């Protein structure tokens, strides 16, 4: 159609026919060349947006998110301890060592005391061996305080009189109470004073020992 006829038709209200759409030329790698923005995955798609997004150095994601230590902020150098903290730590260490030494010393003294008691008891046993004056037929109970409790020993009438006069005394040996002479009682007191259970002072007032008089004796059936 000549330009004159086309101009006349356009003047009468006819529109020119649309030009055919130009197809994109194929790329060298064989893939079709699309418009900008085409080819991106839609929302919800399981395909990665860019190939190689998991490669090291890809922006926004660590190369290996499962490895420990990656993605954590690096810790800076530790703050040095102040002189006050150092002095306080030394004070605690000194006090702990002192308390330890005190415990060890207390334990040592305890063991030493136990050893001395064993040796003293052994000497006492040797000193009073076969020297007890207990009468198997005695029927008079002589009560006396010892170790915070009221104890008793059976004596006869003559022994009771001598005991109250300070001529006899009572020693404790392995849970038993032995009647001994005043001289042996004094020797035993030098060896192991804790074994002296009853030592009467003849110069003491008569009412100093409430258990001296048999009429004031504690009944045998009374539980203490």
C-alpha positions as CSV (number, residue, x, y, z in Angstrom):
1,X,0.0,0.0,0.0
2,X,1.3,3.4,-1.0
3,X,1.8,6.1,1.6
4,X,-1.0,8.2,0.1
5,X,-3.7,5.5,0.4
6,X,-2.5,4.7,3.9
7,X,-2.7,8.4,4.9
8,X,-6.2,8.6,3.5
9,X,-7.3,5.6,5.4
10,X,-5.8,6.9,8.6
11,X,-7.6,10.2,8.0
12,X,-10.9,8.3,7.7
13,X,-10.4,6.7,11.2
14,X,-8.7,3.4,10.3
15,X,-5.9,2.3,12.6
16,X,-2.7,1.0,11.3
17,X,-2.1,-2.7,11.8
18,X,0.2,-3.5,14.8
19,X,3.7,-4.5,14.1
20,X,4.6,-8.1,14.7
21,X,6.4,-8.6,18.1
22,X,10.1,-9.2,17.7
23,X,11.2,-12.4,19.3
24,X,14.4,-12.3,21.4
25,X,17.4,-13.8,19.8
26,X,18.7,-16.9,21.4
27,X,21.7,-16.6,23.8
28,X,25.0,-18.2,23.0
29,X,24.5,-20.8,25.8
30,X,21.2,-21.9,24.3
31,X,18.9,-20.4,27.0
32,X,16.2,-17.9,25.8
33,X,16.8,-14.3,26.8
34,X,13.9,-13.0,28.8
35,X,13.0,-9.6,30.1
36,X,14.6,-8.2,33.3
37,X,13.1,-9.8,36.3
38,X,11.9,-12.9,34.6
39,X,13.3,-16.3,35.6
40,X,13.3,-15.5,39.4
41,X,11.6,-18.1,41.5
42,X,8.1,-17.3,42.8
43,X,7.2,-17.1,46.5
44,X,7.0,-20.6,48.1
45,X,9.2,-22.2,45.5
46,X,11.7,-24.7,46.8
47,X,14.3,-23.8,44.2
48,X,17.1,-21.6,45.3
49,X,17.0,-18.0,44.1
50,X,20.6,-18.1,42.8
51,X,22.7,-21.0,41.9
52,X,25.6,-21.4,44.2
53,X,23.9,-19.5,47.1
54,X,25.4,-22.0,49.6
55,X,28.9,-21.4,48.5
56,X,31.3,-19.8,50.9
57,X,31.3,-16.1,50.9
58,X,27.6,-15.8,49.8
59,X,26.1,-12.7,51.3
60,X,23.4,-13.2,54.0
61,X,24.1,-16.9,54.9
62,X,27.1,-18.6,56.5
63,X,28.9,-21.2,54.5
64,X,28.2,-23.9,57.0
65,X,25.4,-22.9,59.4
66,X,25.7,-26.2,61.3
67,X,29.2,-25.7,62.4
68,X,29.7,-24.5,66.0
69,X,31.5,-21.2,66.5
70,X,30.5,-19.7,63.2
71,X,28.2,-16.6,63.3
72,X,29.1,-15.9,67.0
73,X,30.7,-12.6,67.9
74,X,34.3,-13.0,68.8
75,X,35.1,-12.4,72.5
76,X,37.6,-9.7,73.3
77,X,40.5,-10.1,75.6
78,X,39.7,-10.7,79.3
79,X,39.8,-7.7,81.6
80,X,43.0,-7.9,83.8
81,X,42.4,-8.4,87.5
82,X,42.7,-5.3,89.7
83,X,45.1,-5.1,92.6
84,X,42.1,-5.1,94.9
85,X,40.9,-8.5,93.5
86,X,44.4,-9.9,93.8
87,X,44.8,-8.8,97.5
88,X,41.3,-10.2,98.3
89,X,42.2,-13.5,96.8
90,X,45.4,-13.7,98.8
91,X,43.5,-12.9,102.0
92,X,41.0,-15.7,101.3
93,X,43.9,-18.1,100.6
94,X,45.7,-17.1,103.8
95,X,42.6,-17.6,105.9
96,X,41.7,-20.9,104.3
97,X,45.3,-22.1,105.0
98,X,45.1,-20.9,108.6
99,X,41.8,-22.7,109.2
100,X,43.2,-25.9,107.7
101,X,46.3,-25.6,110.0
102,X,44.0,-25.1,113.0
103,X,41.9,-28.1,112.2
104,X,45.0,-30.2,111.8
105,X,46.5,-29.0,115.1
106,X,43.2,-29.7,116.9
107,X,43.1,-33.2,115.5
108,X,46.8,-33.7,116.5
109,X,46.1,-32.6,120.0
110,X,43.0,-34.9,120.2
111,X,45.0,-37.9,119.1
112,X,47.8,-37.0,121.5
113,X,45.4,-36.7,124.4
114,X,43.8,-40.1,123.5
115,X,47.3,-41.6,123.4
116,X,48.2,-40.2,126.8
117,X,44.9,-41.5,128.3
118,X,45.6,-45.0,127.0
119,X,49.1,-45.0,128.5
120,X,47.8,-43.6,131.8
121,X,45.1,-46.2,132.0
122,X,47.6,-49.0,131.3
123,X,49.8,-47.7,134.2
124,X,46.8,-47.5,136.5
125,X,45.8,-51.0,135.7
126,X,49.3,-52.2,136.6
127,X,49.4,-50.1,139.8
128,X,46.1,-51.3,141.3
129,X,46.3,-54.9,140.0
130,X,45.0,-57.3,142.7
131,X,44.9,-54.4,145.3
132,X,41.1,-53.9,145.5
133,X,39.5,-54.2,148.9
134,X,35.9,-54.9,147.7
135,X,34.0,-57.3,150.0
136,X,31.9,-59.8,148.1
137,X,29.6,-60.1,151.2
138,X,29.1,-56.3,151.6
139,X,25.5,-55.2,151.8
140,X,25.8,-51.5,152.5
141,X,25.4,-49.2,149.5
142,X,27.7,-46.2,149.6
143,X,26.5,-43.6,147.0
144,X,28.6,-40.9,145.6
145,X,28.5,-38.4,142.7
146,X,30.8,-39.2,139.7
147,X,30.8,-38.1,136.1
148,X,27.6,-36.1,136.6
149,X,25.6,-39.1,137.9
150,X,25.1,-40.9,141.3
151,X,27.1,-44.1,141.5
152,X,27.4,-46.6,144.4
153,X,29.7,-49.2,145.8
154,X,28.9,-51.9,148.4
155,X,30.9,-51.9,151.6
156,X,30.6,-53.5,155.0
157,X,30.2,-51.5,158.2
158,X,33.9,-51.2,159.0
159,X,34.7,-50.2,155.4
160,X,32.0,-47.5,155.5
161,X,33.4,-46.0,158.6
162,X,37.0,-46.0,157.1
163,X,35.7,-44.6,153.8
164,X,33.9,-41.7,155.5
165,X,37.0,-41.0,157.5
166,X,39.1,-40.7,154.4
167,X,41.1,-43.8,155.2
168,X,39.8,-45.5,152.0
169,X,38.8,-44.3,148.6
170,X,37.1,-45.4,145.4
171,X,38.7,-45.8,142.0
172,X,37.0,-46.4,138.6
173,X,38.5,-49.0,136.5
174,X,36.9,-50.1,133.2
175,X,33.4,-49.5,134.5
176,X,34.0,-51.1,137.9
177,X,34.5,-49.3,141.2
178,X,37.3,-50.5,143.4
179,X,37.7,-49.8,147.1
180,X,41.4,-49.0,147.8
181,X,43.5,-47.5,150.6
182,X,44.1,-43.8,150.8
183,X,47.8,-44.2,150.0
184,X,47.0,-46.2,146.8
185,X,44.3,-43.6,145.9
186,X,46.9,-40.8,146.1
187,X,49.3,-42.8,143.9
188,X,46.6,-43.5,141.4
189,X,45.6,-39.8,141.3
190,X,49.2,-39.0,140.2
191,X,49.0,-41.5,137.3
192,X,45.4,-40.8,136.1
193,X,43.4,-38.3,138.1
194,X,40.2,-39.0,136.2
195,X,40.0,-42.5,137.7
196,X,39.4,-41.1,141.2
197,X,35.7,-41.6,141.9
198,X,35.5,-40.9,145.6
199,X,38.0,-39.2,147.8
200,X,36.7,-38.1,151.2
201,X,38.3,-35.2,153.0
202,X,38.3,-36.0,156.7
203,X,38.5,-32.3,157.7
204,X,35.5,-31.4,155.7
205,X,32.2,-30.5,157.6
206,X,30.0,-33.4,158.4
207,X,27.2,-32.1,156.1
208,X,29.6,-31.7,153.1
209,X,28.8,-35.3,151.9
210,X,25.1,-36.0,152.2
211,X,25.7,-39.7,151.3
212,X,28.1,-40.4,154.3
213,X,25.3,-41.4,156.8
214,X,23.6,-44.7,155.9
215,X,20.2,-43.4,157.1
216,X,20.3,-40.9,154.2
217,X,21.3,-43.5,151.6
218,X,19.5,-43.5,148.3
219,X,17.2,-46.6,148.0
220,X,18.5,-49.3,145.8
221,X,15.2,-49.6,143.8
222,X,15.4,-45.9,142.9
223,X,16.3,-45.5,139.2
224,X,18.8,-42.8,138.4
